[in-house]
Amino acid sequence: VPGDSYVDPYAKKDLGRVAARYVKEVLPQVSILAVSGGATLAEVGNAITPGPPGHEILVLPARGGLGEKMEEQANTIAAHIAEAIGGHYRLLHIPDSLDQATMESLMANAHIAEIVAQLKSCDLLIHGIGSALEMASRRGLATDALRVLEEQQAVGEAFRYYFNADGEIIYSVAGIGLELADFDNIPTVVTVAGGSNKARAIEAVLINRGRGTLITDEGAALAILEWRQE
């Protein structure tokens, strides 16, 4: 889309509108839709319009994620999209980061286990990308974790995985929901991310994952091209 959503809020709204149009085109083939959180994905939820009549779609948050702003939580966005397209939704009320023992205990819950199983059967995933250190700070990562990200030069984040400029995973945080390993089994993956400030993050997350669709803006696209030329 035109513009740079880093400095122009209207460009971010355009990202949401274009992504919503793209999603509407593929909805007839979708039974389960998974969506992540974030400000850009919230714009997708704001822009989505009713889906095809008589076609039931289940909308799920891609991962648990309490702790973000309410309107940017995956749970909120999933519910918003489901209501807009006339579908159903289920929610994951789970904190951002979990220790292993807590995660195993939660996964023993039949309700949570059922939602995770449905997530892994989704037909469509819509997700965003974050700048590594910004996301780590927002999620309250411990000082030693922040040190690792800085030392390993983390630039991008998606699904609580942190990537360096070569697209290598250098750190991850335990959580419940979709994992990167699940992406290969999802028929349609749509990434929605823009802004010149996120160019390296977008490149880092997607450089080794060459499938799916990226919806971005001129600010990010031009910055990625400039970086590659250098």
N, C-alpha and C positions, 0 to 999 in steps of 0.2 A: 504494500500500500504506500501511497505518497507520504513523505514527511519522516520525522524522527520522533518516536514516542518518548524518547528520553527527555525531550524539551517541549513536546507538543502533545498535550493530553488528548487532542482530537485525533491524532494519529493512532493512539491506543484504542480509542473507540472504533476507529476504522478497522483495526486489526480484529476486534471483536465482531464487527459486522461481517467482514469477509469470511472469517472462520465460521460464523453462524450459517452463512449461505452455503459454504462448502459442506458443513455437517448436514444441512437439510437435504442436499443432493444425494447423500449416501444413506440417509435414514431408512429408506425402503428395504435395504438389505441388512438392517441392524436389529438385533433382538436385545442385546445388552450393551449399554454405553457406559464407559468409565471416564471420569474427569478428575483432573488434579486441581489444586488450589492456586491462588495467586491473583494479583490485580488484573492481569490481562485475561485470565480465564473468567474472572468475574464479568468482564465486558462481553465475553461470548455469551454468558448466561443472560445478560441484560438484552442482548440483541436477538436471541433465538425466538422464533415464531412457531405457531402450532404446526405439528407434524401431520403426516397423512392420516386421514380418519380410518378407524378400524384396525390400526396397526399398533399393537401394544409393545412398548419399549420399557425396559427396566434401566434406570439410571443409578449408578453407584459412584461413590467417592473412590478414587483410585488407591488411596491410602488413608489411614487414620491421620488426623491432623488438628487436634485441638491446640490452641495457643496462638494461631494467626488471628487477624482481625476477623470478626464474625462474617462480614460480607465477602471475605476472600478465602474462607475455609472451603475445602472440597465438599464437605457436607452441605453447606449452604448453596453452593453452585449446583451441585447435583439435584437438590430439591427444586431449585429455581428452574433448571432446564426441564426436569420431569413435568413440572406444573405447566410450563409453557407449551410443551409438545403433546400434552395429554397422556403422559406416561406414568409410570410408577417409580418410586425410589426407595432405597434402603440406606441407612446411615451407619457410619463407623465412629462411635464416640470414644476415640482412643487418643491419648497424648502423642505429641510429636515424636519423642524419643523414649525408648524403653530399654531396660536391661533384659538380658536373656531369660532370666527366671520369670519375670513379669510377662514377657511376650509368650512364653510357653504356656503359662497359666491362662492367659487370655485366649490363646488358640485352642485350648481345651473346652472353651465355651461353645456349645453347639450353634448358637446364633451367629457368633463371629466366624466360626469355621465355615458355616454355610455361605455367608456373604463373600468370604475370601474365595471359596470354590466358584461362586458365580462370577467374581471378578476375573478369575483366570480363564473363564469361558467367554469373555467379552468379545464383541465383534468390532468395536470401535473404541479407541482410546484417544482422548484429547488431553494434552499436557503442556505445561510451560517449562521454562528454563530460567534458573536464577544465577546471579553472580555469586561465586562460591563464598567469599568472605562475608558478604552482606547477608546471605542466607544463614550462614553459620552463626553470625551475631544475633540475628532475629530469633533463631531457634535456641539460643542460650547454650551453645556448645561449651564444654569445659575448656579451661585455659590450655591444657596440654593438647587438646584436639585442635584448637586454633593455631597452636604452634606448629603442629604437623602440617596443617593446610598452608601456612605461610612458608615453611621450609620446603615443602614439595611443590610450591607455586601453583596451588589450586586456582582455577579460573571459572569453572562452571559447576552447576549443581542441578540435578534432576532426581526426583524420587529418593532424596537423602543420600545419593551417591555424589561424590565430589571428584572432579576430573581435572587433570592438568592440561596444558595446551596441546599435547599429543593425543588427547582423548583417552588417556589411561585413568582407571579408577584408582585414586590414591587414598581414599577414606570413605567409609560408609557408616551410617547410623542405623541401628536396628529399628524396625517398625513393622506394622502389619498392613498387608495389602499387596498390590502388584509389585513385582521386582523387575529389574532390567532383563533378567533371564526369560521373563514371560513375554517380552515384546515380540519375539520371533513367531509366537503362536497367535498373535492378534492380526486379523486380516487387514484392518485399516488403522494406521497410527498417524495422528495429526499433531504436529508441534506448533504452538502459537507463541511466538516470542519476537520482540523487536526492541529497537533502541540502540543507538551507537554505543552506549555504555555496556551493552550485553553482547557485542559482536564476538568477542573472544569466548564468552561463555557458550554461545550458540554453536560456534565452531567446535569447541572442545567436546560438547556433549554429542554432537551429531557426526563428527568426522569419521568415526569408525562404525557408524550405524546408518548405512546408506539406503534405508528403505523408509517408506512413508512420505508424508507431505509436510513441508515447512511453510507456514504462513508468517511472513515477516514484513518489515518496512524498509524504506530506502536507507534510513540511517544505519541500520544493522547491515544491510546488504552491501552498501558502499564501503563501510568500514572493514567488512570481511574481505572484500576484493582488494582493498588497499593494503591490508595486512599481508595477504597472500603475495601480492606483487613485491612487497618489501623483502 
